[in-house]
Amino acid sequence: MSMIAESARIHPMAVVEDGATVGEGVVVGPFCHVGPKVTLHDNVELISHVVVLGLTTVGAGTRIFPSAVIGGDSQSARHSAVDTSLIIGRNCTIREGVTMNTGTVEHGGSTVIGDNSLFLAYSHVAHDCRVGNHVIMSNNVMLAGHVSIGDHAIISGGAAVHQFTRVGKYAFVGGLSAVSYDVIPYGMLNGNPGILSGLNVVGMTRAGVDRAVIHTVRRAYKAIFEGAGSIRENAAQIRDEYADCEQVVEILDFIAAESDRALSSPSRGQKG
């Protein structure tokens, strides 16, 4: 039996299956379909023609626009019939035609979306992705499976992100870019193949990072990517020097972490 709050407004031409949980102030517009294992927290709005399936939780205040399909089965060739989940945070905006898939059993079983993120029309979040808070994915952005996107990252229109790739916090990915390798926090990547083209200074400034700190990060960036050793060797060598700069330490920790993908750089992917 469904658990539907008294203040919820469900259009008579919508379908909310038995078993669904619908919170206070939820609006389910015409021609929406809410599956039996779905939880819609308080003040969620499904405008119209929205499909929410699977073991999906939608956080309070999130708005979902027409033709979005949320919580569909993984498109992995290894997908099993076992229930896996999609968890969407609070106050997200999910525009027309967006698709988000549940996770796979083999990799933890869940796809997770943070709070206050914006997904523009026809963007796609595949199975087992981790998307942080305040992320913007522009129109037609495609995340393959197991991608990780850090807080406040911006992925511009038509960009495609390779499976298992990490994009760090406050990174900026340009439109139509092919993201085949990890993008450092505060990095800026453009092109196909994607080339690291410097730091997202505009994003750092908007975030309130002091200009002196930005200059410090720039010096560290140059030491990492223009030093005599490998990227990881250079990063390890400067750690003590930049230990007091939070932003540089975040970049160094990102570089040192284990990953299935190599690191994007100013030269990786260029044709010689």
C-alpha positions as CSV (number, residue, x, y, z in Angstrom):
1,M,0.0,0.0,0.0
2,S,1.3,3.5,-0.9
3,M,2.2,6.0,1.9
4,I,1.0,9.3,0.6
5,A,1.0,12.4,2.7
6,E,-2.3,14.3,3.0
7,S,-0.8,17.5,1.5
8,A,0.5,15.7,-1.6
9,R,-1.2,16.7,-4.8
10,I,-1.4,13.9,-7.4
11,H,-3.0,14.6,-10.7
12,P,-5.8,12.2,-11.6
13,M,-4.1,11.3,-14.8
14,A,-0.9,10.3,-13.0
15,V,0.0,6.8,-11.8
16,V,1.5,6.2,-8.3
17,E,1.9,2.5,-7.8
18,D,1.1,0.8,-4.5
19,G,4.2,0.8,-2.3
20,A,5.5,4.2,-3.2
21,T,6.2,6.8,-0.5
22,V,5.1,10.4,-1.2
23,G,6.0,13.1,1.3
24,E,4.3,16.4,2.3
25,G,3.8,19.0,-0.3
26,V,4.8,16.7,-3.2
27,V,3.3,17.5,-6.6
28,V,2.9,14.7,-9.2
29,G,1.7,16.2,-12.4
30,P,-0.3,14.7,-15.3
31,F,0.9,11.6,-17.1
32,C,3.7,10.9,-14.5
33,H,4.5,7.3,-13.5
34,V,5.9,6.6,-10.0
35,G,7.0,3.1,-9.3
36,P,6.2,1.0,-6.2
37,K,9.7,1.3,-4.6
38,V,10.1,5.0,-5.1
39,T,10.4,7.6,-2.3
40,L,9.6,11.2,-3.0
41,H,10.6,13.4,-0.1
42,D,8.8,16.6,0.9
43,N,8.1,19.2,-1.7
44,V,9.4,17.2,-4.7
45,E,7.7,18.3,-7.9
46,L,7.2,16.1,-11.0
47,I,5.9,18.5,-13.5
48,S,4.4,16.1,-16.1
49,H,5.3,13.0,-18.2
50,V,8.0,12.1,-15.7
51,V,8.9,8.4,-15.0
52,V,10.5,7.5,-11.7
53,L,11.3,3.8,-11.4
54,G,13.3,1.3,-9.3
55,L,14.6,1.7,-5.8
56,T,14.9,5.4,-6.2
57,T,14.9,8.2,-3.5
58,V,14.4,11.8,-4.6
59,G,15.4,14.4,-2.0
60,A,13.3,17.2,-0.7
61,G,12.6,20.2,-3.0
62,T,13.9,18.5,-6.1
63,R,12.0,19.5,-9.4
64,I,11.9,17.1,-12.3
65,F,10.8,18.3,-15.8
66,P,8.8,16.5,-18.5
67,S,10.1,13.4,-20.3
68,A,12.8,12.6,-17.7
69,V,13.3,8.9,-16.9
70,I,14.8,8.6,-13.4
71,G,15.8,5.3,-11.8
72,G,15.8,3.1,-14.9
73,D,17.8,-0.1,-15.0
74,S,21.5,0.1,-15.6
75,Q,22.5,-0.1,-19.3
76,S,25.4,-2.3,-18.3
77,A,25.6,-5.5,-20.3
78,R,26.2,-7.2,-17.0
79,H,23.0,-5.8,-15.4
80,S,21.3,-8.3,-13.1
81,A,17.7,-8.4,-12.0
82,V,18.7,-7.7,-8.4
83,D,17.3,-4.4,-7.0
84,T,19.9,-1.6,-7.0
85,S,19.3,2.0,-6.1
86,L,19.5,5.7,-7.2
87,I,19.7,8.3,-4.5
88,I,19.1,12.0,-5.5
89,G,19.8,14.8,-3.0
90,R,17.9,17.8,-2.0
91,N,16.9,20.8,-4.2
92,C,18.2,19.5,-7.5
93,T,16.7,20.6,-10.8
94,I,16.4,17.9,-13.4
95,R,15.4,19.2,-16.8
96,E,13.6,17.7,-19.8
97,G,14.7,14.3,-21.0
98,V,17.3,13.7,-18.4
99,T,18.1,10.0,-17.7
100,M,19.6,8.6,-14.5
101,N,20.2,4.9,-14.0
102,T,20.4,2.8,-10.8
103,G,23.7,1.1,-9.8
104,T,25.0,-2.4,-10.4
105,V,25.5,-5.1,-7.9
106,E,29.1,-5.7,-8.9
107,H,30.0,-2.1,-7.9
108,G,28.2,-1.3,-4.7
109,G,24.6,-1.2,-6.1
110,S,23.9,2.5,-6.1
111,T,24.1,5.7,-8.1
112,V,24.4,8.8,-5.9
113,I,23.6,12.4,-6.7
114,G,24.3,15.2,-4.2
115,D,22.3,18.3,-3.2
116,N,21.6,21.5,-5.2
117,S,22.8,20.2,-8.5
118,L,21.5,21.2,-12.0
119,F,21.0,18.7,-14.8
120,L,20.1,20.4,-18.1
121,A,18.1,18.8,-20.9
122,Y,19.0,15.3,-22.1
123,S,22.0,14.9,-19.9
124,H,22.7,11.3,-18.7
125,V,24.0,9.8,-15.5
126,A,24.9,6.2,-15.9
127,H,25.1,3.4,-13.3
128,D,27.3,3.7,-10.2
129,C,28.2,7.3,-10.8
130,R,28.9,9.7,-7.9
131,V,27.9,13.3,-8.5
132,G,28.6,15.8,-5.8
133,N,26.8,19.0,-4.6
134,H,26.2,22.1,-6.6
135,V,27.3,20.4,-9.9
136,I,26.1,21.7,-13.2
137,M,25.7,19.3,-16.2
138,S,24.7,21.2,-19.3
139,N,22.6,19.9,-22.2
140,N,23.5,16.5,-23.6
141,V,26.3,15.8,-21.2
142,M,27.0,12.1,-21.0
143,L,28.5,10.4,-17.9
144,A,29.5,6.7,-18.5
145,G,29.4,4.2,-15.6
146,H,31.4,4.7,-12.4
147,V,32.2,8.4,-13.1
148,S,32.9,10.6,-10.1
149,I,32.1,14.4,-10.3
150,G,33.3,16.6,-7.4
151,D,31.4,19.5,-5.8
152,H,30.8,22.6,-7.8
153,A,32.2,21.1,-11.1
154,I,30.7,22.4,-14.3
155,I,30.4,20.1,-17.4
156,S,29.5,22.0,-20.5
157,G,27.2,21.0,-23.2
158,G,27.8,17.8,-25.2
159,A,30.8,16.7,-23.2
160,A,31.3,13.0,-22.7
161,V,33.0,11.4,-19.7
162,H,34.7,8.0,-20.0
163,Q,33.8,5.3,-17.5
164,F,35.7,5.3,-14.2
165,T,36.9,8.9,-14.8
166,R,37.2,11.4,-11.9
167,V,36.5,15.1,-12.3
168,G,37.6,17.1,-9.3
169,K,35.8,19.8,-7.4
170,Y,35.5,23.2,-9.1
171,A,36.8,21.7,-12.3
172,F,35.4,23.1,-15.6
173,V,35.0,20.9,-18.7
174,G,34.4,22.8,-22.0
175,G,31.6,22.0,-24.4
176,L,31.9,18.9,-26.7
177,S,35.0,17.8,-24.8
178,A,36.0,14.1,-24.6
179,V,37.0,13.5,-21.0
180,S,39.1,10.3,-21.1
181,Y,41.3,10.9,-18.1
182,D,41.0,12.3,-14.6
183,V,40.6,16.1,-14.3
184,I,42.3,17.7,-11.2
185,P,40.3,19.9,-8.8
186,Y,40.2,23.5,-10.1
187,G,41.4,22.3,-13.5
188,M,40.0,23.4,-16.8
189,L,39.8,20.9,-19.7
190,N,38.8,21.4,-23.3
191,G,38.9,19.6,-26.6
192,N,38.6,16.2,-28.2
193,P,40.8,14.6,-26.9
194,G,40.5,16.6,-23.8
195,I,43.6,18.6,-22.8
196,L,44.1,20.2,-19.4
197,S,44.3,23.9,-20.3
198,G,45.0,25.6,-17.0
199,L,43.0,26.4,-13.9
200,N,39.4,27.4,-13.5
201,V,40.3,30.9,-12.2
202,V,36.8,32.2,-12.9
203,G,35.3,29.4,-10.7
204,M,37.8,30.0,-8.0
205,T,37.1,33.7,-7.9
206,R,33.4,33.2,-7.8
207,A,34.0,30.8,-4.9
208,G,35.7,33.5,-2.9
209,V,39.3,32.2,-3.2
210,D,41.7,35.1,-2.5
211,R,43.8,36.3,-5.5
212,A,47.0,35.5,-3.6
213,V,45.9,32.0,-3.1
214,I,45.0,31.7,-6.8
215,H,48.6,32.8,-7.7
216,T,49.9,30.1,-5.2
217,V,47.8,27.4,-6.9
218,R,49.1,28.6,-10.3
219,R,52.7,28.2,-9.2
220,A,52.0,24.7,-7.9
221,Y,50.2,23.8,-11.2
222,K,53.3,24.9,-13.1
223,A,55.6,22.8,-10.8
224,I,53.4,19.8,-11.2
225,F,52.9,19.8,-14.9
226,E,56.2,21.4,-16.1
227,G,58.6,19.9,-13.6
228,A,61.4,17.5,-14.6
229,G,59.8,14.4,-13.3
230,S,56.4,12.6,-13.8
231,I,53.2,14.3,-12.7
232,R,53.0,12.2,-9.6
233,E,56.7,12.6,-8.8
234,N,56.5,16.4,-9.1
235,A,53.4,16.5,-7.0
236,A,55.0,14.5,-4.2
237,Q,58.1,16.7,-4.2
238,I,56.2,20.0,-3.6
239,R,53.8,18.7,-0.9
240,D,55.8,20.1,2.0
241,E,56.2,23.4,0.3
242,Y,52.5,23.9,-0.3
243,A,51.2,22.2,2.9
244,D,49.5,25.4,4.1
245,C,47.4,25.9,0.9
246,E,44.2,24.0,1.1
247,Q,43.5,24.1,-2.6
248,V,47.0,22.8,-3.6
249,V,46.7,20.0,-1.0
250,E,43.4,19.0,-2.6
251,I,45.0,18.8,-6.0
252,L,48.0,16.8,-4.6
253,D,45.7,14.4,-2.8
254,F,43.6,13.9,-5.9
255,I,46.8,13.1,-7.9
256,A,48.1,10.7,-5.2
257,A,44.8,8.7,-5.0
258,E,44.3,5.4,-6.7
259,S,42.4,5.6,-9.9
260,D,41.5,3.4,-12.9
261,R,42.3,6.3,-15.2
262,A,45.5,8.3,-15.9
263,L,45.6,12.0,-15.3
264,S,44.7,14.7,-17.8
265,S,47.6,17.0,-18.5
266,P,48.5,19.9,-20.8
267,S,50.1,17.4,-23.2
268,R,48.2,14.1,-22.9
269,G,46.3,13.3,-26.0
270,Q,48.1,15.8,-28.3
271,K,49.3,14.4,-31.6
272,G,53.0,14.7,-31.9
